[in-house]
Every structure is written in structure tokens, then in C-alpha cells.
């Protein structure tokens, strides 16, 4: 199979969808955990942090994205549009990709006196900044999608972890309804392992898949629409291969680890 094929029957996802915890009643259950995305059926788990960049063209590290935003909104005539514009806290905006240099989450955490740990998230940084808006010199991580370079490194790690690795192995690629363009239903596609690089080209979805797994269900990746990291479950050897890739920034996690914006109680 050389191209992605739309699968109308979503039952291929039942094996994990029926085994993840319910997402109802956020407050009463005490937040979202790994098991709300990936079932507790694997030997090992990790989270892969999406890339953060420094804009080396910005010399003033004190100016923030919301300050830039408010300067721009001064020219808006519509008072409602101006209010919405000013109320938006951001950690990214227009930038020149040629000016970007990657900085690791752990390095940035050390810079701001924060402890880097399994329940760390982008809000750990936001709480450190007076207005919760990030400095303009930082380009925050993508939510809900993998950039091409990170995706390639994950693929390379999977290949190294699988002794009988085959690029033609069949995989499923599932997009949650919120990651589709019509917001009507989840969309499922099937193709070869290498077809993951073709998923961003699909017309009815946005970015990379929410879930991605092989037809033997031996591992699974989850890039939830609301998260700035990707969750992966598999065998110990499989996860060890992901963790050992120096191009990826990963941490081992447990199914019981919290993953929502309130997850970091260490740096609170």
C-alpha cells in the first residue's frame, strides 16, 4: 500500500479507546492523566517534548509576547476586537524561522530555576512569568502536532527498536474530531509505516495524527490536541530506544502521571 486509505470502520481503535479512563468530570477526578490518553497495558511509557526555540534576533529578553500584541492592537479600531486581542496570553507569534535556535526544556527550566520532572509542562514556564506571557525571544512548543524533524527522529528510534522493522508494516492513523477540518467525526486512515510523513498532507485533518499505532498493537503514540508533548507506550526495549535518541527530549513516565495544565505541583 503506497498511499493512505480512509477507513470508515473505526473499530480498529477499540482496543485502546475502550481501555482509557473516562474524561468526564475533570475537577472531581483530579485532572487528566496518562491513562486518559493511553491505556495501562504497556510495559513502559515516555513523553517526548515538542521543540522550543530561541529567536536569536531578539536582544531584549524582558519584552513579552503580550506586550508586542498590545502594541499591535493599538492600531485596531474595533473596541471588541482590541479587547480580545489584548486579553490573549501567547507564547508565540510571527517570527523568521531562519533566526531560530532550539533550546531544550531542561535547559530552559534550569535558566528559570525550575525543576525538570515527568509532570513538567509548558504552564510550568508560564507561571514563572509575571503576566504568564512568555518572553518574545522564546517560541513556544506546538500543541497537538509533531514537527517534521521530531517525527523523523521518532520514526528512526522505532526502526532501531524493532529487530524485524519493515517500512511497509501497516499502521493506523487516527484523528480526533477536534483535529479534523469539519469537526463532525473522528477520521481513521491506514497505510504503511512510512506514510506517517504523508498525514499532514491530508485534506480533512490538521497536522499529524492524534493516535498512531501498528496493526499488531505493540506500541502507540498519542499527540493530543491540547498537549505540547507526545505520549508513547510500548515495551521496555521500545521505550528505551526512544529515550536514548539524543535528538529527542524525553522523560520516562508512569501511567499515573498527571498531564494537564495543573500537573506540575513540584514547581508550584
C-alpha positions as CSV (number, residue, x, y, z in Angstrom):
1,X,0.0,0.0,0.0
2,X,1.7,3.2,-1.2
3,X,-0.9,5.7,-0.1
4,X,-3.1,6.4,2.9
5,X,-6.5,4.8,2.8
6,X,-9.6,6.2,4.6
7,X,-11.1,3.6,6.9
8,X,-14.8,4.2,7.7
9,X,-15.0,1.5,10.3
10,X,-13.3,2.9,13.5
11,X,-13.3,-0.4,15.4
12,X,-9.5,-0.8,14.9
13,X,-9.2,1.8,17.6
14,X,-11.5,-0.1,20.1
15,X,-8.6,-1.9,21.8
16,X,-7.3,1.3,23.3
17,X,-10.4,3.5,23.3
18,X,-12.3,1.1,25.5
19,X,-9.4,0.9,27.9
20,X,-8.6,4.5,28.5
21,X,-10.1,6.3,31.5
22,X,-13.2,8.5,31.0
23,X,-12.6,12.2,30.6
24,X,-15.8,13.2,32.2
25,X,-15.8,15.4,35.4
26,X,-12.3,16.9,35.2
27,X,-12.4,18.5,38.7
28,X,-13.9,15.6,40.5
29,X,-11.4,13.1,39.1
30,X,-8.5,15.4,39.9
31,X,-7.3,16.2,36.4
32,X,-6.1,14.3,33.3
33,X,-3.6,11.5,33.5
34,X,-1.6,9.4,31.0
35,X,-4.4,6.8,31.3
36,X,-6.9,9.2,29.9
37,X,-4.9,9.1,26.6
38,X,-3.1,5.7,26.6
39,X,-4.4,2.5,28.3
40,X,-2.4,1.0,31.1
41,X,-1.4,-2.1,29.1
42,X,2.2,-1.5,28.2
43,X,5.5,-2.2,30.0
44,X,6.8,1.3,29.7
45,X,5.8,4.9,28.8
46,X,7.6,8.1,27.9
47,X,6.7,11.7,26.9
48,X,8.5,13.4,24.0
49,X,8.6,17.2,24.5
50,X,7.8,19.3,21.4
51,X,10.6,21.7,20.4
52,X,11.1,25.1,21.9
53,X,13.2,27.7,20.1
54,X,15.0,30.9,20.9
55,X,14.8,33.8,18.4
56,X,18.4,34.9,18.3
57,X,17.4,38.2,16.6
58,X,15.7,39.4,19.8
59,X,18.2,41.1,22.1
60,X,15.7,42.2,24.8
61,X,14.8,39.1,26.8
62,X,12.5,41.1,29.1
63,X,9.9,42.1,26.5
64,X,7.0,39.6,26.3
65,X,4.6,38.4,23.6
66,X,1.6,40.1,25.2
67,X,3.5,43.4,25.2
68,X,4.1,43.0,21.5
69,X,0.5,42.0,21.0
70,X,-0.8,45.1,22.8
71,X,1.4,47.4,20.8
72,X,0.0,45.9,17.6
73,X,-3.6,46.2,19.0
74,X,-3.2,50.0,19.5
75,X,-3.9,50.4,15.8
76,X,-7.2,48.4,16.0
77,X,-10.4,50.5,15.5
78,X,-12.9,47.9,16.7
79,X,-13.1,48.1,20.5
80,X,-14.3,44.4,20.8
81,X,-11.5,43.2,18.6
82,X,-9.0,45.2,20.6
83,X,-10.2,43.8,23.9
84,X,-9.9,40.2,22.6
85,X,-6.5,41.0,21.2
86,X,-5.2,42.4,24.5
87,X,-6.6,39.6,26.6
88,X,-4.8,36.9,24.7
89,X,-1.8,35.4,26.5
90,X,0.6,33.9,24.0
91,X,3.9,32.1,23.7
92,X,4.4,32.6,20.0
93,X,3.6,34.7,17.0
94,X,5.2,35.8,13.7
95,X,8.9,35.1,13.5
96,X,11.6,34.4,11.0
97,X,12.5,30.6,11.1
98,X,16.0,31.5,10.0
99,X,16.6,33.1,13.3
100,X,15.6,30.2,15.5
101,X,17.9,28.1,17.6
102,X,16.5,25.1,19.6
103,X,16.7,25.2,23.3
104,X,15.8,22.1,25.4
105,X,13.1,22.2,28.0
106,X,15.5,21.0,30.7
107,X,18.0,23.9,29.8
108,X,15.2,26.5,29.9
109,X,14.0,25.1,33.2
110,X,17.4,25.5,34.7
111,X,17.6,29.0,33.4
112,X,14.5,30.0,35.3
113,X,15.3,28.0,38.4
114,X,12.7,25.2,37.8
115,X,12.9,21.5,38.4
116,X,12.5,19.4,35.3
117,X,10.5,16.2,36.1
118,X,7.9,13.8,34.5
119,X,4.9,16.1,35.2
120,X,6.5,19.2,33.8
121,X,4.6,21.1,31.1
122,X,4.6,24.5,29.3
123,X,2.5,26.0,32.1
124,X,5.4,25.5,34.4
125,X,7.2,28.2,32.4
126,X,4.1,30.4,32.1
127,X,3.6,30.6,35.9
128,X,7.2,31.8,36.2
129,X,6.5,34.9,34.0
130,X,4.7,37.9,35.7
131,X,1.9,38.1,33.1
132,X,2.0,34.4,32.2
133,X,3.1,35.5,28.7
134,X,6.4,34.2,27.5
135,X,9.3,36.4,26.6
136,X,9.3,37.4,22.9
137,X,12.7,35.7,22.4
138,X,11.1,32.3,23.1
139,X,9.0,30.4,20.5
140,X,6.8,28.0,22.5
141,X,6.1,24.4,21.6
142,X,3.5,23.3,19.1
143,X,0.3,21.9,20.6
144,X,-1.3,18.8,19.2
145,X,1.1,18.1,16.4
146,X,4.7,16.9,15.8
147,X,7.1,18.9,13.8
148,X,8.7,17.1,10.8
149,X,12.1,16.8,12.4
150,X,10.8,15.3,15.7
151,X,8.6,12.9,13.7
152,X,11.6,11.7,11.7
153,X,13.6,11.1,14.9
154,X,10.7,9.1,16.5
155,X,10.5,7.0,13.3
156,X,14.2,6.4,13.4
157,X,14.0,5.3,17.1
158,X,11.2,2.9,16.3
159,X,13.2,1.4,13.5
160,X,16.1,0.9,15.8
161,X,13.9,-0.6,18.5
162,X,12.3,-3.2,16.2
163,X,14.6,-6.0,15.1
164,X,12.4,-7.0,12.2
165,X,11.5,-3.5,11.3
166,X,9.7,-3.1,8.0
167,X,8.8,0.3,6.4
168,X,5.8,-1.4,4.8
169,X,4.2,-2.6,8.0
170,X,0.6,-1.4,8.2
171,X,-0.2,1.3,10.7
172,X,-3.4,3.1,11.7
173,X,-3.6,6.9,11.9
174,X,-6.5,8.3,13.9
175,X,-7.5,12.0,14.2
176,X,-9.8,13.0,17.0
177,X,-12.8,15.1,15.8
178,X,-11.2,18.3,17.1
179,X,-8.1,17.6,14.8
180,X,-10.3,17.4,11.7
181,X,-11.4,20.3,9.5
182,X,-15.2,19.7,9.6
183,X,-15.5,18.7,13.3
184,X,-18.1,16.1,12.5
185,X,-16.4,12.8,13.5
186,X,-13.1,11.1,14.1
187,X,-11.2,10.1,11.0
188,X,-9.2,7.0,10.6
189,X,-6.6,6.2,7.9
190,X,-4.5,3.1,7.2
191,X,-1.2,2.9,5.4
192,X,2.4,1.8,5.7
193,X,4.7,2.9,8.5
194,X,6.4,5.5,6.3
195,X,3.0,7.0,5.4
196,X,3.1,9.0,8.7
197,X,5.0,11.6,6.7
198,X,2.1,11.9,4.3
199,X,-0.5,12.5,7.0
200,X,-0.1,16.3,7.2
201,X,-1.0,16.5,3.5
202,X,-4.5,15.0,4.1
203,X,-7.2,17.5,3.2
204,X,-9.7,16.7,6.0
205,X,-7.4,17.0,9.0
206,X,-4.8,19.2,10.6
207,X,-1.2,18.2,11.3
208,X,0.0,14.8,12.4
209,X,-2.3,12.1,13.8
210,X,-3.8,12.2,17.3
211,X,-3.0,8.5,17.6
212,X,-0.7,6.3,15.6
213,X,-0.1,2.5,16.1
214,X,0.9,-0.6,14.1
215,X,-1.6,-3.3,13.2
216,X,-0.2,-5.6,15.8
217,X,-0.9,-3.0,18.6
218,X,2.6,-3.4,20.1
219,X,3.0,0.3,20.7
220,X,1.1,3.5,20.4
221,X,1.8,7.3,20.1
222,X,-0.7,9.9,21.2
223,X,-0.3,13.6,20.3
224,X,-3.3,15.0,22.0
225,X,-4.7,18.3,20.5
226,X,-4.2,20.1,23.9
227,X,-0.7,18.9,24.7
228,X,2.8,20.2,23.9
229,X,4.3,16.7,24.2
230,X,3.6,13.3,22.7
231,X,2.9,10.2,24.9
232,X,4.2,6.8,23.8
233,X,3.6,3.4,25.2
234,X,5.4,0.1,24.3
235,X,7.8,-2.5,25.6
236,X,10.7,-1.5,27.8
237,X,13.2,-2.0,24.9
238,X,11.0,0.0,22.6
239,X,10.7,3.0,25.0
240,X,14.4,2.7,25.8
241,X,15.2,3.2,22.2
242,X,13.0,6.4,22.1
243,X,14.6,7.7,25.3
244,X,18.2,7.0,24.0
245,X,17.8,9.2,20.9
246,X,19.9,12.3,21.7
247,X,17.8,14.4,19.2
248,X,14.6,13.8,21.2
249,X,14.0,15.3,24.6
250,X,12.1,12.6,26.6
251,X,11.3,11.5,30.1
252,X,10.2,8.2,31.3
253,X,6.7,8.4,32.8
254,X,4.2,6.3,34.6
255,X,0.5,5.7,33.7
256,X,-0.4,7.5,36.9
257,X,1.4,10.7,35.9
258,X,-0.8,13.8,35.5
259,X,-0.6,15.6,32.1
260,X,-2.9,18.6,32.3
261,X,-2.0,22.2,32.9
262,X,-2.2,21.7,36.7
263,X,0.1,18.7,36.6
264,X,3.3,20.4,37.9
265,X,3.0,20.6,41.6
266,X,6.7,20.5,42.1
267,X,7.3,24.0,40.8
268,X,4.0,25.5,42.1
